């Protein structure tokens, strides 16, 4: 099975490392410098137990090999998706595609592609890119998968890499899965990005925890059906489990990159407004993150 992964950020690198234990993996990167680094060193994964796993993968900056893939996994951030869509539209319609972006904004856009089989993933694991060829696996979490169009046969083959370190879970409703993940992201990502703290500080600092609680109540008032699914204790537990993690939004801020605040937080705000609900706390955080990014009118 030949798996092509588009995107060599923390998620793309971590998934490539695990998938390379069982399958042939081709990693499509944006920069020639990263291609050269992975060719020279291989792909390093720093594991939770302190060990290091080294895997060799095919790596390229072109899309030449993608047309013969058994499965294409799109791991770029939402901000780079439009250029990837142009490449995917050229692919044979029988090649399955799996999207693993945060947020909701990509869901309907991806389904406009001509491919017959399209799935979505929700990444619960912790990953942090160290350099062009090294990624840290800093939190065990499930990779949830849902097939929105077509059949799940090829995605079931991913069970070949399932382990205690890399658990998988198949769910029925892709949009619901993405929405629930986006809610969790709304609790943690914008707060950590603005306060510039690791996840655990949101519950260790009394003022940060008060903001977190206010944010939870505000979102549950807008989406009351979620209160039975996501409790505040669940949010606290996630902060505890990922206490040492630097959220993806904070990672982007520290590297002066554009964040996914629009596709995650902006999408939730729009969803609430369609229901006639306002989210003043979340909206304030949304505009603060955009201000920190230097958004211009």
Secondary structure as a PSIPRED ss2 file (coil, helix, strand):
# PSIPRED VFORMAT (PSIPRED V4.0)

   1 X C   1.000  0.000  0.000
   2 X E   0.000  0.000  1.000
   3 X E   0.000  0.000  1.000
   4 X E   0.000  0.000  1.000
   5 X E   0.000  0.000  1.000
   6 X E   0.000  0.000  1.000
   7 X C   1.000  0.000  0.000
   8 X C   1.000  0.000  0.000
   9 X C   1.000  0.000  0.000
  10 X H   0.000  1.000  0.000
  11 X H   0.000  1.000  0.000
  12 X H   0.000  1.000  0.000
  13 X H   0.000  1.000  0.000
  14 X H   0.000  1.000  0.000
  15 X H   0.000  1.000  0.000
  16 X H   0.000  1.000  0.000
  17 X H   0.000  1.000  0.000
  18 X H   0.000  1.000  0.000
  19 X H   0.000  1.000  0.000
  20 X C   1.000  0.000  0.000
  21 X C   1.000  0.000  0.000
  22 X C   1.000  0.000  0.000
  23 X C   1.000  0.000  0.000
  24 X E   0.000  0.000  1.000
  25 X E   0.000  0.000  1.000
  26 X E   0.000  0.000  1.000
  27 X E   0.000  0.000  1.000
  28 X E   0.000  0.000  1.000
  29 X C   1.000  0.000  0.000
  30 X C   1.000  0.000  0.000
  31 X C   1.000  0.000  0.000
  32 X H   0.000  1.000  0.000
  33 X H   0.000  1.000  0.000
  34 X H   0.000  1.000  0.000
  35 X H   0.000  1.000  0.000
  36 X H   0.000  1.000  0.000
  37 X H   0.000  1.000  0.000
  38 X H   0.000  1.000  0.000
  39 X H   0.000  1.000  0.000
  40 X H   0.000  1.000  0.000
  41 X H   0.000  1.000  0.000
  42 X C   1.000  0.000  0.000
  43 X E   0.000  0.000  1.000
  44 X E   0.000  0.000  1.000
  45 X E   0.000  0.000  1.000
  46 X E   0.000  0.000  1.000
  47 X C   1.000  0.000  0.000
  48 X C   1.000  0.000  0.000
  49 X C   1.000  0.000  0.000
  50 X C   1.000  0.000  0.000
  51 X C   1.000  0.000  0.000
  52 X E   0.000  0.000  1.000
  53 X E   0.000  0.000  1.000
  54 X E   0.000  0.000  1.000
  55 X E   0.000  0.000  1.000
  56 X C   1.000  0.000  0.000
  57 X C   1.000  0.000  0.000
  58 X E   0.000  0.000  1.000
  59 X E   0.000  0.000  1.000
  60 X E   0.000  0.000  1.000
  61 X C   1.000  0.000  0.000
  62 X C   1.000  0.000  0.000
  63 X C   1.000  0.000  0.000
  64 X C   1.000  0.000  0.000
  65 X C   1.000  0.000  0.000
  66 X H   0.000  1.000  0.000
  67 X H   0.000  1.000  0.000
  68 X H   0.000  1.000  0.000
  69 X C   1.000  0.000  0.000
  70 X C   1.000  0.000  0.000
  71 X E   0.000  0.000  1.000
  72 X E   0.000  0.000  1.000
  73 X E   0.000  0.000  1.000
  74 X E   0.000  0.000  1.000
  75 X C   1.000  0.000  0.000
  76 X C   1.000  0.000  0.000
  77 X C   1.000  0.000  0.000
  78 X H   0.000  1.000  0.000
  79 X H   0.000  1.000  0.000
  80 X H   0.000  1.000  0.000
  81 X H   0.000  1.000  0.000
  82 X H   0.000  1.000  0.000
  83 X H   0.000  1.000  0.000
  84 X H   0.000  1.000  0.000
  85 X H   0.000  1.000  0.000
  86 X H   0.000  1.000  0.000
  87 X H   0.000  1.000  0.000
  88 X H   0.000  1.000  0.000
  89 X C   1.000  0.000  0.000
  90 X C   1.000  0.000  0.000
  91 X C   1.000  0.000  0.000
  92 X C   1.000  0.000  0.000
  93 X C   1.000  0.000  0.000
  94 X C   1.000  0.000  0.000
  95 X C   1.000  0.000  0.000
  96 X E   0.000  0.000  1.000
  97 X E   0.000  0.000  1.000
  98 X E   0.000  0.000  1.000
  99 X E   0.000  0.000  1.000
 100 X C   1.000  0.000  0.000
 101 X C   1.000  0.000  0.000
 102 X C   1.000  0.000  0.000
 103 X C   1.000  0.000  0.000
 104 X C   1.000  0.000  0.000
 105 X H   0.000  1.000  0.000
 106 X H   0.000  1.000  0.000
 107 X H   0.000  1.000  0.000
 108 X H   0.000  1.000  0.000
 109 X H   0.000  1.000  0.000
 110 X H   0.000  1.000  0.000
 111 X C   1.000  0.000  0.000
 112 X C   1.000  0.000  0.000
 113 X C   1.000  0.000  0.000
 114 X C   1.000  0.000  0.000
 115 X C   1.000  0.000  0.000
 116 X C   1.000  0.000  0.000
 117 X C   1.000  0.000  0.000
 118 X E   0.000  0.000  1.000
 119 X E   0.000  0.000  1.000
 120 X E   0.000  0.000  1.000
 121 X E   0.000  0.000  1.000
 122 X E   0.000  0.000  1.000
 123 X E   0.000  0.000  1.000
 124 X C   1.000  0.000  0.000
 125 X C   1.000  0.000  0.000
 126 X E   0.000  0.000  1.000
 127 X E   0.000  0.000  1.000
 128 X E   0.000  0.000  1.000
 129 X E   0.000  0.000  1.000
 130 X E   0.000  0.000  1.000
 131 X E   0.000  0.000  1.000
 132 X C   1.000  0.000  0.000
 133 X C   1.000  0.000  0.000
 134 X E   0.000  0.000  1.000
 135 X E   0.000  0.000  1.000
 136 X E   0.000  0.000  1.000
 137 X E   0.000  0.000  1.000
 138 X E   0.000  0.000  1.000
 139 X E   0.000  0.000  1.000
 140 X C   1.000  0.000  0.000
 141 X C   1.000  0.000  0.000
 142 X C   1.000  0.000  0.000
 143 X E   0.000  0.000  1.000
 144 X E   0.000  0.000  1.000
 145 X E   0.000  0.000  1.000
 146 X E   0.000  0.000  1.000
 147 X E   0.000  0.000  1.000
 148 X E   0.000  0.000  1.000
 149 X E   0.000  0.000  1.000
 150 X C   1.000  0.000  0.000
 151 X C   1.000  0.000  0.000
 152 X C   1.000  0.000  0.000
 153 X H   0.000  1.000  0.000
 154 X H   0.000  1.000  0.000
 155 X H   0.000  1.000  0.000
 156 X H   0.000  1.000  0.000
 157 X H   0.000  1.000  0.000
 158 X H   0.000  1.000  0.000
 159 X H   0.000  1.000  0.000
 160 X H   0.000  1.000  0.000
 161 X H   0.000  1.000  0.000
 162 X C   1.000  0.000  0.000
 163 X C   1.000  0.000  0.000
 164 X C   1.000  0.000  0.000
 165 X C   1.000  0.000  0.000
 166 X C   1.000  0.000  0.000
 167 X C   1.000  0.000  0.000
 168 X E   0.000  0.000  1.000
 169 X E   0.000  0.000  1.000
 170 X E   0.000  0.000  1.000
 171 X C   1.000  0.000  0.000
 172 X C   1.000  0.000  0.000
 173 X C   1.000  0.000  0.000
 174 X H   0.000  1.000  0.000
 175 X H   0.000  1.000  0.000
 176 X H   0.000  1.000  0.000
 177 X H   0.000  1.000  0.000
 178 X H   0.000  1.000  0.000
 179 X H   0.000  1.000  0.000
 180 X H   0.000  1.000  0.000
 181 X H   0.000  1.000  0.000
 182 X H   0.000  1.000  0.000
 183 X H   0.000  1.000  0.000
 184 X H   0.000  1.000  0.000
 185 X H   0.000  1.000  0.000
 186 X H   0.000  1.000  0.000
 187 X H   0.000  1.000  0.000
 188 X H   0.000  1.000  0.000
 189 X H   0.000  1.000  0.000
 190 X H   0.000  1.000  0.000
 191 X H   0.000  1.000  0.000
 192 X H   0.000  1.000  0.000
 193 X H   0.000  1.000  0.000
 194 X H   0.000  1.000  0.000
 195 X H   0.000  1.000  0.000
 196 X C   1.000  0.000  0.000
 197 X C   1.000  0.000  0.000
 198 X C   1.000  0.000  0.000
 199 X C   1.000  0.000  0.000
 200 X C   1.000  0.000  0.000
 201 X H   0.000  1.000  0.000
 202 X H   0.000  1.000  0.000
 203 X H   0.000  1.000  0.000
 204 X H   0.000  1.000  0.000
 205 X C   1.000  0.000  0.000
 206 X H   0.000  1.000  0.000
 207 X H   0.000  1.000  0.000
 208 X H   0.000  1.000  0.000
 209 X H   0.000  1.000  0.000
 210 X H   0.000  1.000  0.000
 211 X H   0.000  1.000  0.000
 212 X H   0.000  1.000  0.000
 213 X H   0.000  1.000  0.000
 214 X H   0.000  1.000  0.000
 215 X H   0.000  1.000  0.000
 216 X H   0.000  1.000  0.000
 217 X H   0.000  1.000  0.000
 218 X H   0.000  1.000  0.000
 219 X H   0.000  1.000  0.000
 220 X H   0.000  1.000  0.000
 221 X H   0.000  1.000  0.000
 222 X H   0.000  1.000  0.000
 223 X C   1.000  0.000  0.000
 224 X H   0.000  1.000  0.000
 225 X H   0.000  1.000  0.000
 226 X H   0.000  1.000  0.000
 227 X C   1.000  0.000  0.000
 228 X C   1.000  0.000  0.000
 229 X C   1.000  0.000  0.000
 230 X C   1.000  0.000  0.000
 231 X C   1.000  0.000  0.000
 232 X H   0.000  1.000  0.000
 233 X H   0.000  1.000  0.000
 234 X H   0.000  1.000  0.000
 235 X H   0.000  1.000  0.000
 236 X H   0.000  1.000  0.000
 237 X H   0.000  1.000  0.000
 238 X H   0.000  1.000  0.000
 239 X H   0.000  1.000  0.000
 240 X H   0.000  1.000  0.000
 241 X H   0.000  1.000  0.000
 242 X C   1.000  0.000  0.000
 243 X C   1.000  0.000  0.000
 244 X C   1.000  0.000  0.000
 245 X C   1.000  0.000  0.000
 246 X C   1.000  0.000  0.000
 247 X C   1.000  0.000  0.000
 248 X H   0.000  1.000  0.000
 249 X H   0.000  1.000  0.000
 250 X H   0.000  1.000  0.000
 251 X H   0.000  1.000  0.000
 252 X H   0.000  1.000  0.000
 253 X H   0.000  1.000  0.000
 254 X H   0.000  1.000  0.000
 255 X C   1.000  0.000  0.000
 256 X C   1.000  0.000  0.000
 257 X C   1.000  0.000  0.000
 258 X C   1.000  0.000  0.000
 259 X C   1.000  0.000  0.000
 260 X C   1.000  0.000  0.000
 261 X H   0.000  1.000  0.000
 262 X H   0.000  1.000  0.000
 263 X H   0.000  1.000  0.000
 264 X H   0.000  1.000  0.000
 265 X H   0.000  1.000  0.000
 266 X H   0.000  1.000  0.000
 267 X H   0.000  1.000  0.000
 268 X H   0.000  1.000  0.000
 269 X H   0.000  1.000  0.000
 270 X H   0.000  1.000  0.000
 271 X H   0.000  1.000  0.000
 272 X H   0.000  1.000  0.000
 273 X H   0.000  1.000  0.000
 274 X H   0.000  1.000  0.000
 275 X C   1.000  0.000  0.000
 276 X C   1.000  0.000  0.000
 277 X C   1.000  0.000  0.000
 278 X C   1.000  0.000  0.000
 279 X C   1.000  0.000  0.000
 280 X H   0.000  1.000  0.000
 281 X H   0.000  1.000  0.000
 282 X H   0.000  1.000  0.000
 283 X H   0.000  1.000  0.000
 284 X H   0.000  1.000  0.000
 285 X H   0.000  1.000  0.000
 286 X H   0.000  1.000  0.000
 287 X H   0.000  1.000  0.000
 288 X H   0.000  1.000  0.000
 289 X H   0.000  1.000  0.000
 290 X H   0.000  1.000  0.000
 291 X H   0.000  1.000  0.000
 292 X H   0.000  1.000  0.000
 293 X H   0.000  1.000  0.000
 294 X C   1.000  0.000  0.000
 295 X C   1.000  0.000  0.000
 296 X C   1.000  0.000  0.000
 297 X C   1.000  0.000  0.000
